[in-house]
Amino acid sequence: MFDVRVRLGAVLNIDAVDRLLPSDGPVRLWVTGVRLGANRPPHDEWIWVEGVKLFPSGRRGPQTQILVRASKLRPEGSIQ
């Protein structure tokens, strides 16, 4: 199992390489929910992160769900 700690309300900068099937490159996301995905790809650790996209201007975008590598969401100071 893996240790994932993401606070609701956190703002994550998620690179395209840390997302499953990115269609729009890197994303800045204001987190509103986090959950393990039963339908995540086998032999890899992915987490569903739900939130609101934030544009560089600071304007809010659409609500979205993104599959993110669990290693991207490890607590600070943990060994990867």
Secondary structure, DSSP 4 states (H G I P E B T S, - for coil): -------TT-EEEE-GGGBSS-SSS-EEEEEEEEEE-TTSPTTS-EEEEEEEEE-TTS-EEEEEEEEEEGGGGPPTT---
